[in-house]
Amino acid sequence: MADGEIAIFPEALADVAADLQGRAGGDALRVLMLLLAGVDLENVVRTSVGEISVELGIKPWRVDRAILLLIGLRAIRRDARGIAISPRIAWKG
């Protein structure tokens, strides 16, 4: 893939959207879209709850709740490098 391109798997995104329905999923979808926009090589986003909060204009506790929802759905995970997007959702490598 060329620099800046990312493969996104629509079926997996649709599954996440369906799983979030009725679970305060609006914030989670916004957070996921922002993370996808900033994904680095190997699906890692180097950011913080504070940076996401400022970018989206929502309270940090709402960002944290959205991240926990996405982790619970296995759409993302936290690791030492930052937040990693599940390769079933998207891939940039």
C-alpha positions in Angstrom: 0.0 0.0 0.0 1.1 3.5 -0.7 1.9 5.9 2.1 -1.3 7.2 3.7 -3.5 4.4 2.5 -5.4 2.1 4.8 -7.5 -1.0 4.1 -10.8 -0.8 5.9 -13.1 -3.8 6.2 -16.7 -2.5 6.0 -18.3 -5.7 7.3 -16.4 -5.4 10.5 -17.3 -1.7 10.9 -21.0 -2.6 10.4 -20.6 -5.3 13.1 -19.1 -2.7 15.5 -21.9 -0.2 14.7 -24.6 -2.8 15.3 -23.0 -3.9 18.6 -22.8 -0.3 19.8 -26.5 0.4 19.1 -28.2 1.5 22.3 -24.9 1.5 24.3 -23.8 5.2 24.1 -22.2 4.2 20.8 -22.2 7.7 19.2 -19.1 8.7 21.1 -17.5 5.3 20.5 -18.1 5.6 16.7 -16.6 9.1 16.7 -13.6 8.0 18.6 -13.1 5.0 16.3 -13.3 7.2 13.2 -10.8 9.6 14.7 -8.5 6.7 15.5 -8.8 5.3 12.0 -7.9 8.7 10.6 -4.7 8.8 12.7 -3.6 5.2 12.4 0.1 4.6 11.9 2.0 1.6 10.6 1.1 -1.6 12.3 -2.3 -0.2 13.2 -1.1 1.9 16.1 -2.4 5.4 17.0 -0.1 7.4 19.3 -2.6 9.6 21.2 -4.1 10.2 24.6 -7.6 10.5 26.0 -6.9 14.3 26.4 -6.0 14.8 22.8 -9.0 12.8 21.6 -11.2 14.9 24.0 -10.0 18.2 22.6 -10.2 17.0 18.9 -13.8 15.8 19.3 -14.9 18.4 21.8 -16.2 15.9 24.4 -15.3 15.3 28.0 -12.4 13.0 28.8 -14.6 10.6 30.8 -16.7 10.2 27.7 -13.7 9.4 25.6 -12.5 6.9 28.2 -15.9 5.2 28.3 -15.9 5.0 24.4 -12.5 3.5 24.5 -13.6 0.9 27.0 -16.6 0.0 24.9 -14.4 -0.4 21.8 -11.9 -2.6 23.8 -14.9 -4.7 25.0 -15.9 -5.2 21.4 -12.3 -6.1 20.5 -12.2 -3.2 17.9 -9.2 -1.7 19.6 -6.7 -2.5 22.3 -4.2 -0.5 24.4 -0.6 -1.4 24.4 2.8 0.2 25.2 2.9 2.0 21.9 -0.6 3.6 22.1 -4.0 2.4 20.9 -4.0 -0.4 18.3 -6.8 -0.9 15.8 -7.9 -4.5 15.4 -6.7 -5.9 12.1 -10.3 -7.2 11.5 -11.4 -3.6 11.3 -8.6 -2.0 9.3 -5.0 -2.5 8.3 -2.1 -0.1 7.6 1.2 -2.0 7.5 
